[in-house]
């Protein structure tokens, strides 16, 4: 038996007790479960607070009852746990027909913000990032926690900010003022798509102050920028989540091809869903081939919001809300590939900080790690707008000039002996922009731009192990112009070094000899440090170690005189290598011991890693296997920190040789398998010293052994980080 209690005034007729209070009492009884006693607020108010019945009351929140226009506060009398009351749900939050895929972390974080007492939470992000869906999931989960209910208010169709509070009032059924209606009720209101009526923000802030138990969850492509607001930027999906979403919607099994497609769509939920819809007419590979038309290729179904029928419509919605100045800058910023710094945005695009910040706040531009950048789908749309303005070529010309100057400035710092890590890190951040600048130079016939940028990049290619790209760029730049100048000398020097790293001895010797010859002919146009370097490397690569040693010794004296730290260090390293190759290991060790404190004092991380690697190779040649292994792991770890993958692989080969010499053939095989697979994947070779160490390790292990073969296969599956971790664990 269930009981419902209400206190009020009935009317007595020939048919018995009737009236609204009798009707309400019946509805209260109808919502209870067997064994449960439920009463209205009027009945609860009639109980003396000192009575034991008062202590037996527990609030059940506000509920909507059939044929009762206003929410009714209900209480349970007595103990007992029962299912939720059988009332009309006190929410209008829509439930999408499609499943909710991924976003577990984001959902948890949004819920934690609201449960933690944040009363104005704004989900921001570009169109199609999944703000609304995430907000709906959060709101639905919070329904039991807000006594007066959870309500969704869609604002996409509004254009007049003055109508926002009126629309909220209509949704909540407020007749005598919105703030008065909400009063102290525990209420969550989800305001969806606020960006085009953002000027209503101050009214919403006032509403929150007047209603102490009101919480607002907002989705917007732009922040409200009012007191108490907490922003939650909705990121693109994680890669695995994007693949899962695509496969769920397309009813396909996951594949590497689908992962690549989702990545090219920025893992943006809307783009992924629209692409999945296209699988009814196209294969995944066909969709990938047509991604240059992505803004119009990807279309939604008939039930899609008009703003999200295509990617173009989604981005256009945000674009049309921009001011003229914002639209102009938005278009110009599309020239940057991989983002840009504030300096680049100011110089190339004439950007003002306030306008940049506004674009970030409107979710059309992102800012992280000191860089401004766009999702590729948004950048494509911005690029179209730039071409419509007719100033595309002028902006690209300014971009090319800016990055030419940057490349030359960084190269000058490297040649002056500054630590390599800083310039290489900048090159890595700007490589896509440098590639775009060179492409523009090739298209426009700016040969000097192409040659100078290319001649500035060899250190970057060598450190990152990008030998194939570097060689193709250098060969192309050399073919552009036969002028015998210092730029050509630097290009020839780079070609020799890259070819040597690739194991192409014939080209390395030819390019190095030509660079040395040209440096001699140029005379004063080439710095003496550079001349000696070219001559020493040419001799070393021809196998004339005696002459190479003499030239490196001369260069070391010059480098010390002009205080070029990197030149000093590299000369000592080259001299140590020659000493090792001529079996003078004590001399090699002495040079390295002199070099280590020098490079550490100057913060030359790459030179430090090479010095540790030199210690490892010297110890290996002297049969000091524990020292060789320890230094090899330290050098590999240091190389990983600075992104020098070739050096890390060389060090792992030294470690493998030491392990093999100690009789641990399984450990050696794991690392040899790892370095072989990683070199193949990265398309890089190894220098003579590393090849020597690898040859020692290979000679010691029996590739026909089942144990070695199994270990080799295990190594082939390791990443470079995992391989270094494996070596360190083996050392410990």
N, C-alpha and C positions, 0 to 999 in steps of 0.2 A: 504494500500500500504506500502511495506517495501522498504528501500533504503540501498544499500551497496556502499561505496566509497573506491576507492583505487587509489593511484597516482603512475604511472609508464609509461613505453614506449610501446605502441602497435605497431603491424605491420599492414600495410594496404595492403590488397590483393583484388582480384576481388570479393571475398566473404565478404569483410568488414574488421573490426578490429579483429585481432587474436593475439595470443601470451600468454605467461605465466602470464603477468600482467592482461590481459583481463580475463583470466581464474580465477585468484585470485579474481578479482573484483566481478565476478559472484558468487564465493563461499562465499564471505563476505556478499553479498546481500541475498544469500540463507539461511544463518544462522539467519537472523533477523526475528522479528515478525512484524505483521501488525502495522503500526504506529511508528515503530522504525527505527532510522537512525544509522547505524553502519559503522565505518570507520577503515581502517588499520593504523598501526603505521606510514607508509610512508605519508598518508594523514594528520594525526595528526601533524607530524613534519613540514608539510608545512604551518601550521597556525601560524600566528604571535602571540607570547605570550601576546602581548598587545591587541589583538583583542578580542571582546566579545565572539566570537566563542570558543576561547581557554578556557574561563571560563565555557563554556557549555559542555566541554568534561569530561567524566568519564571513568576510565580504567575498562575493563571487564576481564583482565587477558589474559594469553596465551591459545590458543585453537588449536586443530588439525582439519584441514579442509580436506575434501575428495580430494584425488589425490594431496595433497600438502605435500611434505615430511617433512618439518620443522614446529614446532609450530608457530603460528602467533599471535602477540599481537593485540588485538582488543579494540576499544573504542566506547562508545555511545555518540552521539551528541544530546544535548537537554535533558530535564527532562522527567520523566515518569518511571514507574516501570513495568518491563516485566519479563516473565519467563526466565530461563536459555537459553542461545543461543543454537540453534539446530545444535550443532557441534558434531564431534566424541569426546566422553568423553576423557579429558586429563588425563587419568589414565588407568593403566592396573591391578588395584587391583582386584584379583579374588573374586567372590561372592560365598561362599559355598552354596551348595544346601540345607543343613539342617538349621534349625532355630537356632538363637542365644538365649540361655537360661541363665537367671541370669546375673551376673557380672555388674549390673548397677553401683554400687559404683566404681568398678575397672575401668570401661570404663570412668566414669566421671573424676576420678583422673588422668588417663593417658591423657585425652583431656585437663584437666586443666594445666598439666605440659607443654604441647606443646604450648597451647594458651598463657601460661604465659611466653613464650620466651625461654624455655629450648630447646637447639638445638641438644642434643644427649641424647636420652632417651633409656635405655636398659631394656627390660622386661626379667627378669631372673626367673628361676624355673626349677624343674626337668622335664624330658621328660613326656609328657602327662598331664602337669599342665594347658594347655590351652593358652600358650603364643602366639602362632601364631594366634589363633582365635580371641583373644582379640586385638591383633595388627591390624588384618585385619578390624575389626569393627571400631577401632579408625581411621585408615587410610581412610576408606570409608566415614566416617563422616566429615573428614577434606578436602575432595576434593574441595569444593567450596571456601576454605579459602587460598589456595595456587595458585597464579595466573599462575604459570608455570606447575602446575599439581602435582599429587601424584602417585608414581610408586613403585611397588613391585618387589623386586629382590630376587629370591629364591637361596640359597647358599648350600642347603643340599648335592648336588652332587659334590661340589668342595672339593678338598683336597690340592690344592696349593694356599697358601695365595696370591701369586703374581697375581692370576687370579681374585681377588675380584673386584678391580677397573676396570679391563677390562670388567668384566661381567656387572657392573653398566653402563659403557659406551655403551655397546651393547644395553642394555635395553633402555637407554635414546636417542640413536641414535647419540651419540657424535662421530665425525669423526676426529677432530683436537685437541684432548686433552680433558679430562673429566672436569678439572677445568675451562678451557677456554669455554667449551660448557655451563656449568652451570653459570659461571660468577656471575652476581648479580640477577639471576632469583630467584623468590620465589618458592622453590621446596621442597617437602617432599619425601624422599626415605625410604621405609621400607625394611630393610635388614633382611631376615628371615633365621634363623639357622646359625649363624655365628661361633658357638663354635669350629668347627673343622678347621676353618681358622682364628682363633683368632689373629694370628700374623700379620694380615693385619690391626690391630687396629691403629697403628701409622700413616699409610697412610690415614686412614679415618679421623683421627684428623687433619692432614695437609690439607685435602680437605675441612674440615669445616672452617679452618682459612682462606683459599683462597676464599671461597664462602660465603659471609656474610649473604645471605638469604637462605642458605641450612639448612634443618633440617633432621636429621637421627633418625628414629625409628628402634630399633634393637631388635630382639629376639635371646637369647643365653642362654645356660645353664651355661655360665661363663661370668663374667664381662670383658669389654674391658680394664679397668684400664688405661684410658687416661684422659687428662685434659678436664674438662667441662662435663664429663659423669654424668648422674643422673640415679641411679638404681631404678627400680620399681619391687620389688619381687612379682611375681604372686602367690597368696596363693591358696590352694585348695578351692573348692567351699564351700560356707556356706551349712549347713546341708539341709536346705529347698531347696536351689538351686540344690544340688545334687539329691535330691528326684525328683524335678521337671524335671531335665534333664533325669533321668532314665525313668520316666513315659512318658515323651514326646517321647523318642525313642522306648520304649517298648510298648507304647499304653496301659498302665495299670493305675489303680487308685492308688493314694498314700496309703501307709500302714506303720505301725510300722516296719514290717518285711523288707520292702524296705529301710526304714531309717537305720536300723541296718546293712543291706548289704552295703549301701553306706558308712557308717562310717567305716566298716572293710576294705573298699577299699580306705580309707583316703580321701574320697570325691574328689578323683582325676578325673578330667573330662574324660580323656582317659579310665581309668579303669571303670568308670561308664558307658560310652558308649559301651565299649566292653562287659560288663556284660549284658547290656540291649539287645545287639544283641543275647546273648545266650538264651533269653527267648523264642526264636522260637523252642528250643529243650528241655529246662529245666524250671522247676518252680523256683520261687525265692528261696524257701527253699532248693531246690536241688543245686542251685548255691552256696548258703551259705555253704552247707555241703562240697562242693568241693573246698572251698577257699584255702585250703592248697596247691592246685595245681594252684593257681591263675596266676602264670607267664606264663603258657601254656594254661590254661583253657580258658582265655579270648582272643578271636581272632577277628580281624576286617574283613570287607568284601574285595572283590577283588579290590575295588578302593582305599583301604587304602594305605597310604605311607608305603613302606616296613619296614621303621624304626618303624612304629607303628602298625604292623600287630598283635603283641602280646605285653604284658607288658614286657616280657623278651627281645624282640628285642629293645624296647624303652630304657630300662635301659642299655642294652649291648652296645648300641650306645655311651652312655656317658662313660661307663666303659672302653671301648677300647681307649678312648682319654686320659686316665690317664697314668702317669708315673708308673714305677714299684713300687716305694716307696708309691705312692698314692694308687695303687691297693692293696698293702699289708695292709696298715692302714685301708682302706675302708673295707676290709674283716674282720679284727680284731674287728673293732668297732661294728660289727653286734652282738657281745655277749651282748651288753647292752640293757636291756629292759627298755623303757621309757627314754632313753638318759643317759648322764653321765656328770660329771664335768671335767674340764681340768685335775685336779689331777688324777682322775680315768683313763682318757684316757692315760695319761703319764705312770702311774704305771702298768696298765693292758696291754696296747697295745704298749707301747714304742712310743707314739705319740710325734711328734715335732710340735710346734706351727705353723710353716710355712706350713706344710703339712695339718694340720687341717684346716687352713684358706683357703688353695687351694681347699680342698674338699667342704668347705662351698661356695666358690665363683663359683664352678662348679655345684652347686645345688644338689649334692649327699648327703650332710650333712647340717643340719640346726643348727642355733645357736640362742637361745633366753633365757632370764632370767638366764644367766650364765651357760646354759647347751647345750651340743651338742646332737643332736638326728636325727634319720632317719624316713622318712615315712615307714610304715610297708612293703609296696610293695618293696621298695628299700632295706630294711633290710633283707627281705627274699632272694633277689638275692645276697646280700653281704654274707649272711650265707652260701649259696651254694659255693661261692668262698672260704670261710674259710675252709670248709670241704675238698675242692680240694687241699688245701695247706698241709693238714695233721697235722696242728698245732691247730686244734679246741679244743682238750682236754686240751692242755697246756694253752691256753688263758682262757678257762672256769675255770681252776684251779686257775689261777692268779686272775680272777674276784671274785671267791668264797672267796679267802684269803683276798682280799681288802675289801669286804663288811662285812666279819666277823670282821675284825679289826675296821671298821667304826662303826658297831653296838655295839661292846664292848666299844669303846671310848665314844659314845653317852650315853650308859647306865651308864657308870662310872660318867659322868657329871650329869646325873639325880640323881644318888644316893648320889652325893656330895652336892646336894642341889641347883644346878643351876636352873634358871627358865626353866620350862618345854617346853615353846613354841618353843625355838630354836631347841632342839633335835627332838621334834615331827615334826616340819616343815621339817627337813632333812629326817627323817624316811618317811614322806609322799612323798617327792620327789624321794626317792630311793626304795620305797616299791617293785616295780616290779623287781629291781635288787636283792633285798634281797630275794624275792620269788625264783628268778632264782638260787641264791646261795644255798638256802636250798634244792631246787630240785636237784642241782648237788651233794650236800652232801648226800642226800638220795640214789642217783644213785651210787655214788662212795664209799658208806660205811663210810663217814666221820661223825660219830655220834656226836663227840664233836662240830663240826661246827654247826650242826643242833640244838643241845641243847643250845649252847651259843647265837646264833642269835635269837632263839625263846625266850630265857629268857630275851633278851634285848628289846623286842617289846611290852610288855603289856601296857605301858603308851600310846603308839600310838593307840593300839586297843581300849582302854578305852575312850580316848579323841575323837576318830573318830566314836565311836559307832559300831565298827566292832567286836561285841562280838562273833558271830558265827565263823568267821575265827579264831579269837584269841583262842577260846576254842579248836577248832579242832587241831590247831598247837600245843598248850600246851599239850593236851592229847597224841598226836603223839610223841612229844619229851619225855614225861614221860615214854612212853612205850618202847622207844629205849634202855634205860639203867636204871638199878635200883641202880646205885651207889649213896650212901648217901653223897652227897657233897653239897656245897652252891648253885651250879647251880640248883640242884633238889629242894632245899628249895625255890629258887626264882620262879621256875616253879609252885610249889604247891601254893605258895602265889598268883601268877597270876591267877591260876585256881580258887582259892577261891574268889578272887575279881571279876572276870568275871562272875562266877556262881551267886554271890550275885547280881550283876547288872542285870542278866537275871531273877532274881526271883527264882532261884533254891536253896532254903535255905539248903536243906539236903546236897547237894554237897558242897556248900559254907562252911558249918560248918565242914564237914569232911576234906576238903582240908586245911582249915585254922588250924584246930587242928593238922593235920599231919605236916604242915609247922612249927607250933610253937614247936612241939615235936622235930622235926629234928633240928631246930635252937638251942634248948637247948642241944641236944646231941653233936652238932658240937662244942659247946663252943667257943673258941677263933677264930674259922674259920668263924664265923658269927659276923658282927659288932653288938655292943650292941643296936644301933638304930634299926637295922633290927630285932633283937631278941624281943625287946619290942613291935615293931609294930606287929609282928606275934602273940605274946601273947595277945596284946590288941584287935586286930581284931577278934581273935578266941573267946575271952570272949564276945565281943560285939555281934557277930553273934549267939552265944549260948544264948544271952539274959541276961548275967551276967554283967549288966551295972555298978554296983559298982566296980567290979574288973577291968573292962575295963577303967573306969575313972581313977582309981589309976595308971594303967599301962601307960595310955596316959599322965598323969601328970608327971610320971617318965621320959617318953620319951621326953617330952617337955623340962625338965631340961637338959637332955643330949644334945638335939638339940641346945639349947641356948649356952651350953658350947663349942660345936664344931662349932658353927655358920653355921648350915645347915638350910638355909632359908626356903626351901620347907618343911622340916620336922617340923620346928617351926610352920609354917602356918597350915599344915595339922593336927598337934596335937590340935591346938586351935579350928580348925573347928570340929574335932571329939569331943572335949570336949563340944563345943557349941551344937552339935547335941544331946549328952547325956543329957545336961542340959535341952534342950527343951523337950526331951522325958520323963524327970522326972519332968516337969512342973516348972522348975527354969528358967523362961524366962529372968529375969533380969540378971542372971549370964551369960546366953547365949549371951545377948546383950552386956554385958561388954567384953566378950572374943572377940566378933566380932569387937567392937569398938577399941580394942587393936590391932587387926590383920590388919584392913584396911590400916592405914598409913604405917604399917610395909611392907606389900606386895607391896604397890604402890612405896615406896622408893626403893625397890629392883627390880622393873619391873617385878613382878610375875603376869602376866596377868591372867593366869588360876586361881591362888589362889585368885586374886581380884574378879573374876567372882563368885567363890564359896562363898566368903565372902558376896558379895551383895545378893547372893541367900539365904545365912543364915539369913541376915537381913530380907529378904522378908518372909521367913518361920516363923521367930520369931514374926514379926509384925502380921502375919496372926493368929498365936496361941494366941496373946494378944488382938485380935480383932481390931487392928489398920489397917483398910482395905486400906486406901489411901496409907499409907507407904508401906504396903505389895505389892500393885499393882505397885507403882513407882519403888521400888527396884527390883521387879520381871522382869519388862521390861528392866531396866538397866542391870541386870545380864544376861538376855537372849540376849540382844544386844552384850554385851561383849563376851559371849560364842560363838556367831556367828562369831565374828571377829577372834577368835582363832580356829574356826572349831570344837568346842565341842558341837556336836549335842545333845547328851543325856542331858547335863546340860540345854541347851536351851529349850528342851521339858519339863524338870522338872519345869523350871521357868514359862513356859506358863501354866502349870497345877496350880501352885500357884496363878498366875494372874486370872485364871478362877475361882478358889475358892473364891478369893477376890471379883470378879465381882458378882458371884452367891450370896455371903453373902450380897452384896449391893442391890440385887434385880434385877440386869441386867442379867436375865437368857438367853436372846438371845446371848449376847456377850460371856457368859460362854460356851454356847452350841457350838458356832462357834469354839472356841479354843479347847474344848474337842474333837470335831469331827476331828479337824486338828491334834492334838497330837495322837489320837488313830490311824488315818490312817498313820501318819508318823512313829510311832513306829512299826506298822505292816510292812510297806514298808522297814524300816531299820532293821527289826528283832531285835529290842532292847526293853528291859523292862525299869523299873524305880526303883530307890532305895526306901527304906522304907519311907523316908520323902516325896518324891514326890507322892508315892502311897497314903499316908495319905492326902495330899492336894487334890489329884484327887478324893479320896473317899468323901471328904467334898463337892467338887463341884458337883459330881454325885448325892449325896444325896439331894442337894438343887434344882436341875433342874428336871422337869417332862418330861421324855423321851417320854411319850405318847402324849404330847402337839404337835399340828401341827406346831406351831411356832418354838418350840425347835427342832423338827425333821427336819424342813426346814433349820434351822440355822446349825444343825449338818452336814447335807449334804453339805452346803456351805463350812463349814470348811474342810471337807474331800478333797475338790478340791484344797486347798491352799498348796503352798510350805512352807518350814520352814521360809524362808526369808519373804514371804507374811504374814505368821501367826504372826511373830514378828512385822511386820509393822502394821498389824491390831490391835494388842494389844496396840502399841504406839499411834495409832490414837484414840483408845477408851479411853486411858488415857488422851489424850489432850482434 
